[in-house]
Amino acid sequence: MKKALLGLALVATLITSCKKETKEEVKEATEAIGNEMEEAIDTAAVKVDAAADSTKIKTGEVLEKGAEKMNQAAEKLKESVKK
């Protein structure tokens, strides 16, 4: 009878120990996933900022070209009015 009780106590101890280790592993995995998600979000934010900057530059260039064409058209119109 003593052997059976000692065996059950040993099994109970092993089960609770395994549960603690499992909980720690789950906690570590959760933290790792959280860190990876933060890194992915940071990387995406940097890419979005870079794309926005690139778009701003391209838009500025297009606007400058458009303004130049408008100035040229205005000059041509002035010349044609003078004639």
Phi and psi in degrees as GROMACS dihedral restraints (atoms count N, CA, C in turn):
[ dihedral_restraints ]
;  ai    aj    ak    al  type     phi  dphi    fc
    3     4     5     6     1   -62.9    20    10
    4     5     6     7     1   -39.5    20    10
    6     7     8     9     1   -64.1    20    10
    7     8     9    10     1   -39.2    20    10
    9    10    11    12     1   -66.2    20    10
   10    11    12    13     1   -43.7    20    10
   12    13    14    15     1   -65.6    20    10
   13    14    15    16     1   -41.9    20    10
   15    16    17    18     1   -64.5    20    10
   16    17    18    19     1   -38.1    20    10
   18    19    20    21     1   -63.3    20    10
   19    20    21    22     1   -44.9    20    10
   21    22    23    24     1   -64.3    20    10
   22    23    24    25     1   -39.6    20    10
   24    25    26    27     1   -63.6    20    10
   25    26    27    28     1   -40.8    20    10
   27    28    29    30     1   -65.1    20    10
   28    29    30    31     1   -44.1    20    10
   30    31    32    33     1   -63.0    20    10
   31    32    33    34     1   -43.0    20    10
   33    34    35    36     1   -62.1    20    10
   34    35    36    37     1   -41.1    20    10
   36    37    38    39     1   -64.1    20    10
   37    38    39    40     1   -43.3    20    10
   39    40    41    42     1   -63.7    20    10
   40    41    42    43     1   -41.0    20    10
   42    43    44    45     1   -64.2    20    10
   43    44    45    46     1   -45.1    20    10
   45    46    47    48     1   -67.4    20    10
   46    47    48    49     1   -35.6    20    10
   48    49    50    51     1   -64.3    20    10
   49    50    51    52     1   -42.6    20    10
   51    52    53    54     1   -63.9    20    10
   52    53    54    55     1   -38.9    20    10
   54    55    56    57     1   -63.2    20    10
   55    56    57    58     1   -40.2    20    10
   57    58    59    60     1   -64.4    20    10
   58    59    60    61     1   -43.9    20    10
   60    61    62    63     1   -64.5    20    10
   61    62    63    64     1   -41.1    20    10
   63    64    65    66     1   -63.4    20    10
   64    65    66    67     1   -42.5    20    10
   66    67    68    69     1   -62.0    20    10
   67    68    69    70     1   -40.9    20    10
   69    70    71    72     1   -65.0    20    10
   70    71    72    73     1   -41.0    20    10
   72    73    74    75     1   -64.9    20    10
   73    74    75    76     1   -41.0    20    10
   75    76    77    78     1   -64.4    20    10
   76    77    78    79     1   -41.6    20    10
   78    79    80    81     1   -62.1    20    10
   79    80    81    82     1   -45.0    20    10
   81    82    83    84     1   -63.2    20    10
   82    83    84    85     1   -41.7    20    10
   84    85    86    87     1   -65.0    20    10
   85    86    87    88     1   -40.3    20    10
   87    88    89    90     1   -63.2    20    10
   88    89    90    91     1   -43.4    20    10
   90    91    92    93     1   -63.7    20    10
   91    92    93    94     1   -40.4    20    10
   93    94    95    96     1   -64.1    20    10
   94    95    96    97     1   -43.0    20    10
   96    97    98    99     1   -64.3    20    10
   97    98    99   100     1   -41.7    20    10
   99   100   101   102     1   -59.6    20    10
  100   101   102   103     1   -43.0    20    10
  102   103   104   105     1   -64.5    20    10
  103   104   105   106     1   -41.4    20    10
  105   106   107   108     1   -64.5    20    10
  106   107   108   109     1   -38.8    20    10
  108   109   110   111     1   -65.4    20    10
  109   110   111   112     1   -41.5    20    10
  111   112   113   114     1   -62.0    20    10
  112   113   114   115     1   -42.0    20    10
  114   115   116   117     1   -63.6    20    10
  115   116   117   118     1   -41.7    20    10
  117   118   119   120     1   -64.4    20    10
  118   119   120   121     1   -40.5    20    10
  120   121   122   123     1   -66.1    20    10
  121   122   123   124     1   -42.5    20    10
  123   124   125   126     1   -62.1    20    10
  124   125   126   127     1   -42.8    20    10
  126   127   128   129     1   -62.9    20    10
  127   128   129   130     1   -43.3    20    10
  129   130   131   132     1   -63.7    20    10
  130   131   132   133     1   -39.0    20    10
  132   133   134   135     1   -64.1    20    10
  133   134   135   136     1   -40.3    20    10
  135   136   137   138     1   -64.5    20    10
  136   137   138   139     1   -41.9    20    10
  138   139   140   141     1   -65.2    20    10
  139   140   141   142     1   -39.3    20    10
  141   142   143   144     1   -65.8    20    10
  142   143   144   145     1   -42.7    20    10
  144   145   146   147     1   -61.3    20    10
  145   146   147   148     1   -42.8    20    10
  147   148   149   150     1   -64.2    20    10
  148   149   150   151     1   -41.8    20    10
  150   151   152   153     1   -65.4    20    10
  151   152   153   154     1   -39.3    20    10
  153   154   155   156     1   -65.1    20    10
  154   155   156   157     1   -42.1    20    10
  156   157   158   159     1   -62.8    20    10
  157   158   159   160     1   -43.1    20    10
  159   160   161   162     1   -62.0    20    10
  160   161   162   163     1   -41.7    20    10
  162   163   164   165     1   -64.8    20    10
  163   164   165   166     1   -40.8    20    10
  165   166   167   168     1   -61.1    20    10
  166   167   168   169     1   -43.2    20    10
  168   169   170   171     1   -64.1    20    10
  169   170   171   172     1   -46.4    20    10
  171   172   173   174     1   -63.4    20    10
  172   173   174   175     1   -40.2    20    10
  174   175   176   177     1   -63.9    20    10
  175   176   177   178     1   -42.2    20    10
  177   178   179   180     1   -60.9    20    10
  178   179   180   181     1   -42.1    20    10
  180   181   182   183     1   -64.4    20    10
  181   182   183   184     1   -42.0    20    10
  183   184   185   186     1   -64.5    20    10
  184   185   186   187     1   -42.1    20    10
  186   187   188   189     1   -63.9    20    10
  187   188   189   190     1   -39.3    20    10
  189   190   191   192     1   -63.5    20    10
  190   191   192   193     1   -44.2    20    10
  192   193   194   195     1   -63.2    20    10
  193   194   195   196     1   -40.8    20    10
  195   196   197   198     1   -63.4    20    10
  196   197   198   199     1   -40.5    20    10
  198   199   200   201     1   -65.3    20    10
  199   200   201   202     1   -39.8    20    10
  201   202   203   204     1   -62.0    20    10
  202   203   204   205     1   -43.7    20    10
  204   205   206   207     1   -64.9    20    10
  205   206   207   208     1   -38.0    20    10
  207   208   209   210     1   -64.6    20    10
  208   209   210   211     1   -40.5    20    10
  210   211   212   213     1   -64.3    20    10
  211   212   213   214     1   -41.9    20    10
  213   214   215   216     1   -63.2    20    10
  214   215   216   217     1   -43.3    20    10
  216   217   218   219     1   -64.6    20    10
  217   218   219   220     1   -37.8    20    10
  219   220   221   222     1   -65.6    20    10
  220   221   222   223     1   -39.9    20    10
  222   223   224   225     1   -64.3    20    10
  223   224   225   226     1   -43.2    20    10
  225   226   227   228     1   -63.0    20    10
  226   227   228   229     1   -38.6    20    10
  228   229   230   231     1   -66.5    20    10
  229   230   231   232     1   -40.9    20    10
  231   232   233   234     1   -62.3    20    10
  232   233   234   235     1   -42.5    20    10
  234   235   236   237     1   -65.2    20    10
  235   236   237   238     1   -40.4    20    10
  237   238   239   240     1   -69.8    20    10
  238   239   240   241     1   -30.9    20    10
  240   241   242   243     1   -71.0    20    10
  241   242   243   244     1   -36.4    20    10
  243   244   245   246     1   -67.0    20    10
  244   245   246   247     1   -28.2    20    10
